[in-house]
Amino acid sequence: MTGKIPKRRNICNNCHNQHGCLTDEPLCLLIERKKKEMSLSGKDLMRKRNILNECHKCSHFNICWAHEAYKTVIQKLKRK
């Protein structure tokens, strides 16, 4: 066995990736959470861990964030 995990295959007929099935999992879902972080949303987890800039690299960015809202949050973090 090579230890490689097969990539998730497209299960939608005529898929245009509207469900995100052709993209990688978002980082906020892959991060191992501590017990007190289990109820946090992905955005809140990324903010708490101070890695919010990674959201912009995510293929699901437009689903989670409005571009202006993201800019506002990043600017507030830079001021602190």
C-alpha positions as YAML, in Angstrom:
chain: A
units: angstrom
residues:
- id: 1
  name: MET
  ca: [0.00, 0.00, 0.00]
- id: 2
  name: THR
  ca: [1.34, 3.41, -0.94]
- id: 3
  name: GLY
  ca: [-0.45, 5.36, 1.78]
- id: 4
  name: LYS
  ca: [-1.93, 7.81, -0.72]
- id: 5
  name: ILE
  ca: [-5.48, 8.91, -0.16]
- id: 6
  name: PRO
  ca: [-7.48, 9.02, -3.40]
- id: 7
  name: LYS
  ca: [-8.91, 12.41, -4.29]
- id: 8
  name: ARG
  ca: [-12.63, 12.83, -3.94]
- id: 9
  name: ARG
  ca: [-14.34, 12.23, -7.27]
- id: 10
  name: ASN
  ca: [-17.07, 14.28, -8.82]
- id: 11
  name: ILE
  ca: [-20.38, 12.66, -7.90]
- id: 12
  name: CYS
  ca: [-22.64, 15.25, -9.55]
- id: 13
  name: ASN
  ca: [-23.82, 14.81, -13.14]
- id: 14
  name: ASN
  ca: [-22.74, 17.75, -15.29]
- id: 15
  name: CYS
  ca: [-21.11, 19.33, -12.26]
- id: 16
  name: HIS
  ca: [-20.11, 22.99, -12.37]
- id: 17
  name: ASN
  ca: [-18.65, 22.82, -8.85]
- id: 18
  name: GLN
  ca: [-21.57, 24.67, -7.28]
- id: 19
  name: HIS
  ca: [-21.29, 22.46, -4.20]
- id: 20
  name: GLY
  ca: [-17.51, 22.61, -3.94]
- id: 21
  name: CYS
  ca: [-17.11, 18.90, -4.65]
- id: 22
  name: LEU
  ca: [-14.19, 19.47, -7.03]
- id: 23
  name: THR
  ca: [-12.18, 21.64, -4.64]
- id: 24
  name: ASP
  ca: [-10.00, 20.85, -1.65]
- id: 25
  name: GLU
  ca: [-11.39, 20.97, 1.87]
- id: 26
  name: PRO
  ca: [-11.13, 24.40, 3.54]
- id: 27
  name: LEU
  ca: [-8.34, 24.83, 6.08]
- id: 28
  name: CYS
  ca: [-10.80, 25.80, 8.82]
- id: 29
  name: LEU
  ca: [-12.36, 22.32, 8.57]
- id: 30
  name: LEU
  ca: [-9.02, 20.51, 8.47]
- id: 31
  name: ILE
  ca: [-7.52, 22.18, 11.54]
- id: 32
  name: GLU
  ca: [-7.66, 20.04, 14.65]
- id: 33
  name: ARG
  ca: [-9.84, 21.84, 17.16]
- id: 34
  name: LYS
  ca: [-9.54, 21.98, 20.91]
- id: 35
  name: LYS
  ca: [-12.57, 21.11, 22.99]
- id: 36
  name: LYS
  ca: [-13.53, 24.75, 23.64]
- id: 37
  name: GLU
  ca: [-13.25, 25.55, 19.90]
- id: 38
  name: MET
  ca: [-15.74, 22.92, 18.72]
- id: 39
  name: SER
  ca: [-18.68, 25.33, 18.54]
- id: 40
  name: LEU
  ca: [-16.81, 28.07, 16.64]
- id: 41
  name: SER
  ca: [-17.52, 28.76, 12.98]
- id: 42
  name: GLY
  ca: [-14.64, 28.49, 10.54]
- id: 43
  name: LYS
  ca: [-14.27, 32.27, 10.37]
- id: 44
  name: ASP
  ca: [-14.20, 32.59, 14.16]
- id: 45
  name: LEU
  ca: [-11.66, 29.79, 14.47]
- id: 46
  name: MET
  ca: [-9.36, 31.38, 11.91]
- id: 47
  name: ARG
  ca: [-9.71, 34.76, 13.64]
- id: 48
  name: LYS
  ca: [-9.00, 33.26, 17.07]
- id: 49
  name: ARG
  ca: [-5.90, 31.45, 15.82]
- id: 50
  name: ASN
  ca: [-4.73, 34.62, 14.03]
- id: 51
  name: ILE
  ca: [-4.56, 32.95, 10.61]
- id: 52
  name: LEU
  ca: [-7.40, 34.84, 8.97]
- id: 53
  name: ASN
  ca: [-5.17, 35.73, 6.01]
- id: 54
  name: GLU
  ca: [-5.30, 32.04, 4.99]
- id: 55
  name: CYS
  ca: [-9.03, 32.43, 4.24]
- id: 56
  name: HIS
  ca: [-8.25, 34.47, 1.14]
- id: 57
  name: LYS
  ca: [-6.30, 31.54, -0.32]
- id: 58
  name: CYS
  ca: [-9.20, 29.12, 0.20]
- id: 59
  name: SER
  ca: [-11.28, 27.93, -2.74]
- id: 60
  name: HIS
  ca: [-14.43, 28.45, -0.61]
- id: 61
  name: PHE
  ca: [-13.61, 32.08, 0.23]
- id: 62
  name: ASN
  ca: [-16.56, 33.56, -1.67]
- id: 63
  name: ILE
  ca: [-18.99, 31.25, 0.12]
- id: 64
  name: CYS
  ca: [-17.86, 32.36, 3.58]
- id: 65
  name: TRP
  ca: [-16.97, 36.00, 3.11]
- id: 66
  name: ALA
  ca: [-18.22, 39.11, 1.39]
- id: 67
  name: HIS
  ca: [-15.09, 40.76, 0.02]
- id: 68
  name: GLU
  ca: [-15.72, 44.09, 1.77]
- id: 69
  name: ALA
  ca: [-16.45, 42.38, 5.11]
- id: 70
  name: TYR
  ca: [-13.16, 40.47, 4.86]
- id: 71
  name: LYS
  ca: [-11.23, 43.68, 4.10]
- id: 72
  name: THR
  ca: [-12.81, 45.38, 7.12]
- id: 73
  name: VAL
  ca: [-11.90, 42.56, 9.49]
- id: 74
  name: ILE
  ca: [-8.31, 42.40, 8.20]
- id: 75
  name: GLN
  ca: [-7.91, 46.18, 8.61]
- id: 76
  name: LYS
  ca: [-9.19, 46.01, 12.19]
- id: 77
  name: LEU
  ca: [-6.70, 43.24, 13.00]
- id: 78
  name: LYS
  ca: [-3.83, 45.27, 11.53]
- id: 79
  name: ARG
  ca: [-4.69, 48.25, 13.75]
- id: 80
  name: LYS
  ca: [-4.38, 46.22, 16.94]
...
